[in-house]
């Protein structure tokens, strides 16, 4: 039976949810049946009016602590886009509802402890009902997940096998963080402080591959000189979630990247002594420390989003030392301008381009080339290999 809606944006009154809704309204004025949802009807009405969308756009209410309202929401749509984080505080009942009803789901989660709990609790149920649940459909981790995929496709085509060693190197990242991102990290740290048994899981590159591990992986926590690119590199704040998702993609694809696959991510700091000093400074920096940053619901200005951009280099090293590169770029600030487009296009990819069986997926494992095509065509990303 066809659903009433293709997509429901849940959390549309929040900072990121509103950006997602604005993107869908502008990019798909026709052809997509969608609605905005949240806790407060009056706030939804305010947002709809501020966005200049007519009253023809349906508004739905549901609360993260009311499972019945979430299930009713899921039963009306093909896909739910969830922007209501931190997910470990507000997201569990919605994932459960999607898994139970066979409803597809996308979010922008970067909380690996919660993601593993959801995998353990709902993966089998989602497979049974056909629910396609996809976490991390924003800057963490689509550019990295699909960047590694792009490189490995090129390696297999050129050399007949995947590259066993891949380095992700963030060369440019201009943009800010929202209060929601900071709240998610703080919630993860608070949970780990209460339950120290989570610390090994959070530290493991294979935290999202239950029952499977692989070769030793670099930690990416110490500044170093990378002779592959002749630059100093520093820890990258998103690496702990991105690397886990890349390994889960390899796991879900049956080891397509090889059983000897080693992957890390770091940020390019610069050349010479200045590069070394910059790398050491970056390693000491915590962009989420203290209470002076943005609060939930706050984030970069429109100008900051539109002038932001990013460039990520992926280096594949073959056993004989041969090198193959891939590059991913985005034309908006990574965390919000680009993420809102990636999240919306991921949902529409599930509606229009990809079927696939149920389960808890990564963007690369379920949507792969189809999503890459959509992002290249519609969302200002580029993917190249050479």
C-alpha positions as CSV (number, residue, x, y, z in Angstrom):
1,X,0.0,0.0,0.0
2,X,1.4,3.4,-1.0
3,X,2.2,5.7,1.9
4,X,0.5,9.1,2.3
5,X,3.9,10.9,2.3
6,X,7.2,10.2,0.6
7,X,9.2,12.0,3.3
8,X,8.5,13.4,6.8
9,X,11.0,15.8,8.2
10,X,10.9,15.2,12.0
11,X,12.4,18.0,14.0
12,X,11.6,20.6,11.4
13,X,11.6,23.5,14.0
14,X,15.2,22.8,15.0
15,X,18.3,24.4,13.4
16,X,19.2,21.5,11.0
17,X,15.6,20.3,10.5
18,X,14.6,23.7,9.2
19,X,17.5,23.7,6.8
20,X,16.4,20.3,5.5
21,X,12.8,21.5,5.1
22,X,14.0,24.7,3.3
23,X,16.1,22.6,0.9
24,X,13.2,20.3,0.0
25,X,10.8,23.2,-0.5
26,X,13.2,25.0,-2.8
27,X,14.7,22.0,-4.7
28,X,11.5,20.0,-5.0
29,X,8.5,22.4,-5.2
30,X,6.6,19.5,-7.0
31,X,7.0,15.8,-7.3
32,X,7.7,15.0,-3.6
33,X,4.9,14.4,-1.1
34,X,6.3,15.6,2.2
35,X,5.4,17.0,5.6
36,X,7.0,18.7,8.5
37,X,6.7,17.2,12.0
38,X,7.7,18.1,15.5
39,X,6.4,18.5,19.1
40,X,4.7,21.8,18.8
41,X,2.1,22.6,16.1
42,X,2.3,26.3,16.8
43,X,6.1,26.3,16.2
44,X,5.7,24.3,13.1
45,X,3.2,26.9,11.8
46,X,5.6,29.7,12.6
47,X,8.4,28.0,10.7
48,X,6.2,27.2,7.7
49,X,5.1,30.9,7.6
50,X,8.7,32.2,8.0
51,X,9.8,29.9,5.1
52,X,7.1,31.3,2.9
53,X,5.5,27.9,2.3
54,X,1.7,27.9,1.9
55,X,-0.7,26.2,4.2
56,X,-0.9,23.3,1.7
57,X,2.2,21.7,3.4
58,X,1.0,19.3,6.1
59,X,2.2,19.7,9.7
60,X,2.2,16.7,12.0
61,X,2.9,16.4,15.7
62,X,4.8,13.7,17.5
63,X,6.9,13.6,20.6
64,X,10.2,11.7,21.1
65,X,8.9,10.3,24.5
66,X,5.5,9.2,23.1
67,X,6.1,5.9,21.2
68,X,2.5,5.8,20.0
69,X,2.7,9.2,18.3
70,X,6.0,8.1,16.7
71,X,4.5,4.9,15.4
72,X,1.5,6.8,14.0
73,X,4.0,9.1,12.2
74,X,5.9,6.2,10.7
75,X,2.8,4.6,9.4
76,X,2.1,7.6,7.2
77,X,5.3,7.9,5.3
78,X,7.9,6.0,3.2
79,X,10.9,7.7,4.9
80,X,11.4,9.6,8.1
81,X,14.2,12.2,8.3
82,X,15.2,12.6,11.9
83,X,17.1,15.7,13.0
84,X,16.1,15.4,16.7
85,X,19.4,14.9,18.6
86,X,21.3,14.0,20.6
87,X,19.9,10.7,19.4
88,X,21.0,8.8,22.5
89,X,18.6,11.1,24.4
90,X,15.7,11.5,21.9
91,X,16.1,9.1,19.1
92,X,15.7,5.5,20.3
93,X,11.9,5.2,20.2
94,X,11.7,6.6,16.7
95,X,14.2,4.0,15.4
96,X,12.2,1.3,17.2
97,X,9.0,2.5,15.5
98,X,10.6,2.5,12.1
99,X,12.0,-1.0,12.6
100,X,8.6,-2.2,13.7
101,X,6.6,-0.6,10.9
102,X,9.0,-1.2,8.0
103,X,9.5,2.5,7.5
104,X,12.8,3.8,6.1
105,X,14.8,6.2,8.2
106,X,17.8,8.6,7.8
107,X,19.5,10.8,10.2
108,X,22.8,12.7,10.7
109,X,23.9,10.8,13.8
110,X,27.6,10.8,14.9
111,X,27.1,8.9,18.2
112,X,28.7,5.5,17.8
113,X,27.7,4.1,21.2
114,X,24.0,4.7,20.5
115,X,24.3,3.5,16.9
116,X,25.7,0.2,18.2
117,X,22.9,-0.2,20.7
118,X,20.4,0.4,17.9
119,X,22.2,-2.2,15.7
120,X,22.1,-4.8,18.4
121,X,18.4,-4.0,19.3
122,X,16.8,-3.5,15.9
123,X,18.9,-4.8,12.9
124,X,17.2,-8.2,12.8
125,X,13.7,-6.7,13.3
126,X,14.4,-4.2,10.5
127,X,15.5,-7.0,8.2
128,X,12.2,-8.8,9.0
129,X,10.0,-5.8,8.3
130,X,12.0,-4.3,5.4
131,X,12.9,-1.1,7.3
132,X,15.9,0.5,5.7
133,X,17.6,2.4,8.5
134,X,20.6,4.5,7.6
135,X,22.5,6.5,10.2
136,X,25.1,9.2,9.5
137,X,23.7,10.8,6.3
138,X,25.5,14.1,6.7
139,X,29.1,15.3,6.7
140,X,29.6,12.5,9.1
141,X,29.9,10.3,7.2
142,X,28.8,10.5,3.5
143,X,31.8,12.3,2.0
144,X,34.2,9.8,3.7
145,X,32.0,6.7,3.2
146,X,31.5,7.5,-0.5
147,X,35.0,8.8,-1.0
148,X,36.5,5.5,0.1
149,X,34.0,3.7,-2.1
150,X,35.0,5.9,-5.1
151,X,38.7,5.2,-4.5
152,X,38.2,1.4,-4.2
153,X,36.0,1.3,-7.3
154,X,38.9,2.9,-9.2
155,X,41.5,0.6,-7.6
156,X,39.5,-2.5,-8.5
157,X,39.1,-1.3,-12.1
158,X,42.7,-0.4,-12.5
159,X,44.5,-3.0,-10.5
160,X,42.0,-5.8,-10.1
161,X,41.9,-5.5,-6.3
162,X,41.1,-2.9,-3.7
163,X,43.7,-0.8,-2.0
164,X,44.7,-2.4,1.3
165,X,45.8,1.0,2.8
166,X,43.7,4.1,2.4
167,X,44.3,7.5,4.0
168,X,41.7,10.1,4.3
169,X,43.2,13.6,4.5
170,X,41.0,16.7,5.1
171,X,42.7,19.5,3.1
172,X,40.1,22.2,3.5
173,X,37.2,22.5,5.9
174,X,35.6,25.9,6.2
175,X,32.5,26.1,8.4
176,X,31.1,26.1,11.9
177,X,29.5,23.7,14.3
178,X,25.9,24.0,15.6
179,X,24.8,23.6,19.2
180,X,23.3,20.2,18.3
181,X,26.7,18.9,17.3
182,X,28.2,20.0,20.6
183,X,25.3,18.6,22.6
184,X,25.7,15.2,20.9
185,X,29.4,15.0,21.8
186,X,28.8,16.1,25.4
187,X,26.0,13.5,25.7
188,X,28.4,10.8,24.5
189,X,31.1,11.8,26.9
190,X,28.6,11.9,29.8
191,X,27.3,8.5,28.9
192,X,30.8,7.0,28.8
193,X,31.6,8.6,32.2
194,X,28.6,6.9,33.7
195,X,29.3,3.6,32.0
196,X,33.1,3.0,31.6
197,X,32.4,-0.2,29.7
198,X,31.5,1.9,26.7
199,X,35.0,3.4,26.4
200,X,36.6,0.4,24.6
201,X,33.6,0.3,22.2
202,X,34.0,4.0,21.5
203,X,37.7,3.6,20.9
204,X,37.3,0.6,18.6
205,X,37.4,1.2,14.8
206,X,35.1,-1.9,14.5
207,X,32.5,-0.8,17.0
208,X,29.8,-1.0,14.4
209,X,30.7,-4.4,13.0
210,X,29.4,-6.9,15.6
211,X,31.3,-10.1,15.7
212,X,33.9,-8.8,13.2
213,X,37.3,-7.1,13.5
214,X,40.2,-6.6,11.2
215,X,43.9,-5.6,11.2
216,X,45.3,-3.0,13.6
217,X,44.2,0.5,12.6
218,X,46.1,3.8,13.2
219,X,44.5,5.8,16.0
220,X,44.9,9.2,14.3
221,X,45.3,10.8,17.7
222,X,48.9,12.0,17.5
223,X,50.2,14.7,15.1
224,X,52.6,13.2,12.5
225,X,54.5,14.0,9.4
226,X,52.8,12.2,6.5
227,X,55.5,11.3,3.9
228,X,52.8,10.3,1.4
229,X,51.8,14.0,1.0
230,X,54.9,15.6,2.6
231,X,52.8,17.5,5.1
232,X,52.2,17.5,8.8
233,X,48.8,16.1,9.7
234,X,46.7,16.4,12.9
235,X,43.8,14.6,14.5
236,X,40.4,15.1,12.8
237,X,37.5,15.6,15.1
238,X,35.1,13.5,12.9
239,X,37.4,10.6,12.4
240,X,36.1,8.5,15.3
241,X,32.7,8.2,13.7
242,X,33.7,8.2,10.0
243,X,36.2,5.4,10.3
244,X,33.7,3.2,12.1
245,X,31.1,3.8,9.3
246,X,33.7,3.0,6.6
247,X,34.5,-0.3,8.3
248,X,30.8,-1.1,8.6
249,X,30.3,-0.4,4.9
250,X,33.1,-2.9,4.2
251,X,31.5,-5.4,6.6
252,X,28.0,-5.0,5.1
253,X,29.5,-5.4,1.5
254,X,31.1,-8.7,2.5
255,X,34.6,-7.4,2.7
256,X,34.7,-5.6,-0.7
257,X,37.6,-3.5,0.5
258,X,39.6,-6.6,1.6
259,X,40.2,-8.4,4.9
260,X,43.5,-6.5,5.2
261,X,41.9,-3.0,4.8
262,X,43.5,-0.3,6.9
263,X,42.0,3.2,7.0
264,X,42.5,6.4,8.9
265,X,41.6,10.1,8.7
266,X,43.6,13.2,9.6
267,X,43.6,16.9,8.9
268,X,46.3,18.5,6.8
269,X,48.1,21.1,9.0
270,X,50.8,22.4,6.7
271,X,54.5,22.2,5.7
272,X,57.7,22.4,7.7
273,X,58.0,23.8,11.2
274,X,54.9,25.9,10.9
275,X,52.9,22.8,9.8
276,X,54.3,20.9,12.8
277,X,53.3,23.7,15.2
278,X,49.8,23.9,13.6
279,X,49.4,20.1,13.9
280,X,50.3,20.2,17.6
281,X,47.9,23.1,18.2
282,X,45.1,21.4,16.5
283,X,45.7,18.2,18.5
284,X,45.2,20.3,21.7
285,X,42.1,22.1,20.5
286,X,38.6,21.0,21.6
287,X,36.1,23.0,19.6
288,X,33.3,21.8,21.9
289,X,34.9,22.6,25.2
290,X,33.3,24.9,27.7
291,X,29.9,26.6,27.6
292,X,30.7,29.5,25.3
293,X,29.8,27.8,22.1
294,X,26.4,27.7,20.3
295,X,23.5,26.2,22.2
296,X,21.1,23.6,20.7
297,X,19.1,25.3,17.9
298,X,21.9,27.7,17.1
299,X,24.6,27.4,14.3
300,X,26.4,29.2,11.5
301,X,24.8,32.1,9.8
302,X,23.4,31.9,6.2
303,X,26.5,33.7,4.9
304,X,28.8,31.3,6.8
305,X,27.0,28.3,5.4
306,X,27.1,29.6,1.9
307,X,30.8,30.6,1.9
308,X,31.9,27.4,3.6
309,X,33.3,24.5,1.7
310,X,35.5,21.4,2.0
311,X,38.0,19.3,0.2
312,X,39.0,15.7,1.2
313,X,41.8,13.7,-0.4
314,X,41.8,9.9,-0.3
315,X,45.1,8.1,-0.9
316,X,45.1,4.5,-1.9
317,X,48.4,2.6,-1.5
318,X,48.8,-0.7,-3.3
319,X,51.1,-3.5,-2.0
320,X,53.8,-2.5,-4.6
321,X,53.7,1.1,-3.5
322,X,51.6,2.3,-6.4
323,X,49.4,5.2,-5.4
324,X,45.8,6.1,-6.5
325,X,44.0,9.2,-5.3
326,X,40.3,10.3,-5.0
327,X,38.9,13.7,-4.0
328,X,35.6,14.7,-2.6
329,X,34.5,18.4,-2.5
330,X,31.5,20.2,-1.2
331,X,30.3,23.7,-2.0
332,X,28.8,24.7,1.4
333,X,29.9,24.6,5.0
334,X,30.3,20.9,5.8
335,X,28.2,20.6,9.0
336,X,25.0,22.3,7.9
337,X,24.8,23.9,4.4
338,X,26.1,20.7,2.9
339,X,24.7,18.3,5.5
340,X,21.1,19.5,5.0
341,X,21.3,18.7,1.3
342,X,23.0,15.3,1.8
343,X,20.3,14.3,4.4
344,X,17.4,15.3,2.1
345,X,18.9,13.6,-0.9
346,X,19.6,10.5,1.1
347,X,15.9,10.2,2.0
348,X,14.8,10.9,-1.6
349,X,17.3,8.3,-2.8
350,X,15.6,5.7,-0.7
351,X,12.2,6.8,-2.2
352,X,13.2,7.1,-5.8
353,X,16.4,5.2,-6.6
354,X,17.1,2.4,-4.2
355,X,15.1,-0.6,-2.9
356,X,17.3,-3.0,-1.0
357,X,16.5,-5.2,2.0
358,X,15.8,-4.1,5.4
359,X,18.4,-3.6,8.2
360,X,20.6,-1.0,9.7
361,X,22.8,0.3,6.9
362,X,25.5,2.8,6.0
363,X,24.9,5.3,3.1
364,X,27.7,3.6,1.1
365,X,26.5,0.0,1.6
366,X,22.9,0.6,0.8
367,X,22.8,3.6,-1.6
368,X,26.4,3.8,-2.9
369,X,26.7,4.9,-6.5
370,X,23.0,6.0,-6.8
371,X,23.5,8.4,-3.8
372,X,26.8,9.7,-5.2
373,X,25.0,10.4,-8.5
374,X,22.2,12.4,-6.7
375,X,24.7,14.4,-4.7
376,X,26.8,15.2,-7.7
377,X,23.7,16.3,-9.7
378,X,21.8,18.1,-6.9
379,X,23.8,18.8,-3.8
380,X,27.1,20.5,-4.9
381,X,29.4,17.6,-4.2
382,X,32.1,16.3,-6.5
383,X,33.7,12.8,-6.5
384,X,36.8,12.2,-8.7
385,X,39.5,9.5,-8.9
386,X,42.8,9.6,-10.6
